[in-house]
Amino acid sequence: MTSSSPDQFRQLFHDLGLQLFERGWLSSNNILFNEMHACPATVVDTGYATHAEQTVALIETGLRGAALGCIVNTHLHSDHCGGNAALQRRWPVTTMIPKACREAVSAWDQSQLSFAATDQHCDRFTAETSLAPGDSLELGGRRWEVHAAPGHDPTALMLFEPQSRVLISGDALWERRLAIVFPELVGEPGFEACLETLDRIERLAPTVVLPGHGPAFSEVFSALSESRKRVEAFRRSPQRHARHAARALVMFRMFEISHCSFDDLVSWLRRTPITRSAALSDSQWAEEIVGSLIADGALHFDGGRLQAVR
């Protein structure tokens, strides 16, 4: 949860005027761009609401006394925009979100935003402007292109700097894992869009990727290949994807609340809209999901209550 600049990327990050704050469970990474000429200091993605104070402290440290001027969100899942409100209270910032989400944020329409469906928290924030594929914006004195990144989320965006060939991928590409393809959980197509986004990344040919979770990486071809394999496997077996998603959402829940009884966690799985929509055919699917996480050592009993293993 500190600035992450491996030696191989240190000079590159310096040249781009950015700092990567690699976060742990619940919060996305934060990418902080220094103020440069007419470009305000800007953070891309802001973590989860329960970590908002920590996010503000990290940004304050990275700014070294300067003021934050802008927030950019790659997409509006709670772990990427949950710090928006706290940062808006701390500084008079401009907030830029995907254009497709503008009306939902303005009305704070919980049926159009993902927070209620996942039973995850996000403090209400405002957005003064928006971004769409084909746009560009200046960050750290460089011009970054805005590209569509549907799959994980239909409205998601990526940012690409063509001179350095650095990609801010959000959750469209991670180094060793694949993000949940959320549309598939509610009966809408998502796997094809995910593959199209991977093809778009390959055409951009980035040399370095700054992902929404995990460290920056340069083995882009390998990450694309592994992601395609996972998408194809899930496309062949949507139930496998539903199980993967349910396990990931349970772990998010457990890291947020710390402790929970077995029965309460099963009940949460059954009543939460996104997991209820993706329910497996087995009538005991919720018990099986929780039991599998206990068997795998991801959850353990502490004083009769379940706790996530970090």
Secondary structure as GFF3:
##gff-version 3
##sequence-region A 1 310
A	DSSP	alpha_helix	7	16	.	.	.	ID=ss1
A	DSSP	beta_strand	18	21	.	.	.	ID=ss2
A	DSSP	beta_strand	30	33	.	.	.	ID=ss3
A	DSSP	beta_strand	42	44	.	.	.	ID=ss4
A	DSSP	three_ten_helix	49	51	.	.	.	ID=ss5
A	DSSP	alpha_helix	52	63	.	.	.	ID=ss6
A	DSSP	beta_strand	70	72	.	.	.	ID=ss7
A	DSSP	alpha_helix	78	81	.	.	.	ID=ss8
A	DSSP	alpha_helix	84	90	.	.	.	ID=ss9
A	DSSP	beta_strand	94	98	.	.	.	ID=ss10
A	DSSP	three_ten_helix	99	101	.	.	.	ID=ss11
A	DSSP	alpha_helix	102	107	.	.	.	ID=ss12
A	DSSP	alpha_helix	115	118	.	.	.	ID=ss13
A	DSSP	beta_strand	129	131	.	.	.	ID=ss14
A	DSSP	beta_strand	136	139	.	.	.	ID=ss15
A	DSSP	beta_strand	142	148	.	.	.	ID=ss16
A	DSSP	beta_strand	157	161	.	.	.	ID=ss17
A	DSSP	beta_strand	166	170	.	.	.	ID=ss18
A	DSSP	alpha_helix	182	185	.	.	.	ID=ss19
A	DSSP	alpha_helix	191	204	.	.	.	ID=ss20
A	DSSP	beta_strand	208	211	.	.	.	ID=ss21
A	DSSP	alpha_helix	220	236	.	.	.	ID=ss22
A	DSSP	alpha_helix	238	257	.	.	.	ID=ss23
A	DSSP	beta_strand	259	260	.	.	.	ID=ss24
A	DSSP	alpha_helix	262	271	.	.	.	ID=ss25
A	DSSP	alpha_helix	273	277	.	.	.	ID=ss26
A	DSSP	alpha_helix	285	295	.	.	.	ID=ss27
A	DSSP	beta_strand	299	302	.	.	.	ID=ss28
A	DSSP	beta_strand	305	308	.	.	.	ID=ss29
###
